[in-house]
Amino acid sequence: WQSSAWHDLSEFAGNEKVYVALYYEGGSAGRWQVDDFYVGEPLADLELSEVSALPQGTVPGSTGVEIDVTLVNTSENYSAPPLSAILTTADSQLSIVSSEASYGEMAPGATAQGSAPFVFDVSATHPDHSYLDFAVQLSDGEGHQWAVPVRLLMGQESIARVSYSASEELHLELGHGPPVA
């Protein structure tokens, strides 16, 4: 997924009601979505540029795990002002210890690293060899907000390859666990 281009609707400013229609053309018509619809002045497009690898030996039960997150402004025209950031997660088996950082101004195409690493603990009961999902919530202090997803792999990736040709149905179930399994 990627952000669409900005569309200038300033000619409609001041109208009591304005209707906007969305029309999709393409081959995957059943797989598109509208998300984070924003009406206002054009803003920077912020995305994940780089996240440091998990420290060697990060496993269930690890504490004080530090990661550095670098963002990129993919906009060709709009700068990002200095931003405050909070690391969040919906994973109940991750506890964020140090969630706050700040990012300096980012011109179009520029990157910025957080002022401090984010720190979290992994529950001893968290499945190993699984993804750790976070979001960096960003704010410019003027009501504009961005959410940048961050996904890290703890352990090794499990890969399954299946070649199948027969007249019977195949049922396959994949889950967490050691890649050998």
C-alpha positions in Angstrom: 0.0 0.0 0.0 1.1 3.5 -0.6 -0.3 7.0 -0.2 -2.0 8.6 -3.2 -1.0 12.0 -4.5 -2.4 15.1 -2.8 -5.4 16.6 -4.5 -6.0 20.3 -4.2 -9.6 21.0 -3.1 -9.1 24.5 -2.0 -11.6 25.8 -4.6 -14.3 24.2 -2.4 -13.2 25.9 0.9 -16.0 27.7 2.6 -18.8 25.5 1.1 -21.2 24.1 3.7 -21.0 20.6 2.1 -18.6 19.0 -0.3 -18.9 15.5 -1.7 -15.9 13.5 -2.8 -16.3 10.3 -4.8 -13.6 7.7 -5.2 -13.3 5.7 -8.3 -10.9 2.7 -8.6 -9.5 1.2 -11.8 -7.2 -1.7 -11.8 -6.8 -5.5 -11.8 -7.2 -6.1 -8.1 -10.5 -4.3 -7.6 -11.4 -6.5 -4.7 -8.2 -5.6 -2.8 -8.1 -1.9 -2.4 -9.0 0.2 0.6 -9.3 3.8 1.8 -7.5 4.5 5.0 -6.4 7.6 7.0 -8.4 10.0 4.8 -7.2 13.5 5.6 -8.7 16.8 4.6 -6.4 19.8 5.4 -3.2 21.4 4.2 -0.8 19.0 2.5 1.6 17.2 4.9 4.7 15.1 4.7 4.4 11.4 4.0 6.3 9.6 6.7 7.4 6.0 6.4 9.8 3.6 8.0 13.3 4.0 6.5 15.2 1.6 8.8 14.9 -0.1 12.1 17.9 -1.6 13.9 18.0 -5.4 14.2 17.0 -7.0 17.4 20.1 -7.4 19.6 21.7 -10.9 19.3 20.0 -13.3 21.7 16.6 -11.6 21.9 14.2 -14.4 22.9 11.1 -14.7 25.0 11.9 -13.3 28.5 14.4 -10.7 27.2 14.3 -7.4 29.0 15.6 -3.9 28.0 15.6 -4.6 24.3 16.6 -1.4 22.5 15.7 -0.5 18.9 16.5 2.6 16.9 13.9 3.7 14.3 14.8 5.9 11.3 12.0 7.6 9.4 11.9 9.0 5.8 9.8 11.7 4.4 8.7 10.3 1.0 6.9 13.5 0.0 8.4 15.3 -3.0 7.0 18.7 -1.9 6.2 18.9 1.8 8.5 19.0 4.9 7.8 17.5 8.3 8.3 19.8 11.3 10.0 18.5 14.5 7.9 15.6 15.8 7.3 13.8 19.1 7.0 10.1 19.0 5.6 7.3 21.1 6.1 3.6 20.5 3.0 1.5 20.9 2.0 -2.1 20.5 -1.2 -4.2 20.6 0.8 -7.3 21.6 -0.1 -7.9 25.2 3.1 -9.9 25.7 5.3 -6.9 25.0 5.9 -4.2 27.6 7.2 -0.9 26.4 9.7 0.4 28.9 10.9 3.6 27.2 8.3 4.8 24.6 9.2 8.4 23.9 11.6 10.0 21.4 11.6 13.0 19.1 12.5 13.5 15.5 14.0 16.6 13.9 12.6 18.4 10.9 12.6 16.4 7.6 12.8 18.1 4.3 11.3 16.2 1.3 13.3 13.0 0.8 15.2 13.4 4.1 15.5 10.9 6.9 15.7 11.3 10.7 16.6 9.0 13.5 14.9 9.2 16.9 16.6 11.1 19.7 16.6 8.0 21.8 16.2 4.3 21.3 12.8 2.7 22.1 13.1 0.0 24.9 10.8 -2.9 25.5 10.6 -6.2 27.4 9.4 -9.5 25.9 7.2 -11.8 28.1 8.7 -15.2 28.8 5.5 -16.8 27.4 5.7 -14.9 24.1 6.0 -17.3 21.1 9.5 -17.5 19.8 10.2 -17.3 16.1 7.4 -14.7 15.6 7.0 -11.2 14.6 6.9 -8.3 17.1 4.6 -5.6 15.8 4.8 -2.0 16.9 3.7 1.5 15.7 5.5 4.7 16.1 2.8 7.3 16.7 4.0 10.8 15.6 2.6 14.2 16.4 3.7 17.7 15.4 1.9 19.4 18.3 -0.6 21.1 16.0 -3.1 18.2 15.7 -1.4 16.4 12.8 -0.6 12.8 13.5 1.1 9.9 11.7 1.4 6.2 12.5 4.3 4.3 11.1 4.2 0.5 11.5 7.4 -1.4 12.6 7.7 -5.2 12.4 10.6 -7.1 13.8 11.3 -10.8 13.6 12.3 -12.5 16.9 14.1 -15.8 16.1 14.1 -17.3 12.7 11.5 -17.0 10.0 9.5 -20.1 9.3 9.1 -21.0 5.6 6.9 -23.6 4.1 7.0 -24.7 0.4 4.2 -26.9 -0.9 4.0 -28.5 -4.3 0.7 -30.2 -4.8 -1.1 -31.8 -7.6 -3.9 -34.3 -7.0 -7.6 -34.6 -7.1 -8.0 -34.6 -3.3 -8.2 -31.5 -1.0 -5.0 -30.5 0.9 -5.3 -29.0 4.4 -2.3 -27.1 5.7 -1.9 -25.3 9.0 1.0 -23.1 9.8 1.8 -21.6 13.2 4.6 -20.4 15.5 7.5 -22.6 16.4 11.0 -23.6 15.4 11.6 -23.6 11.7 12.6 -27.2 11.8 9.1 -28.1 13.0 
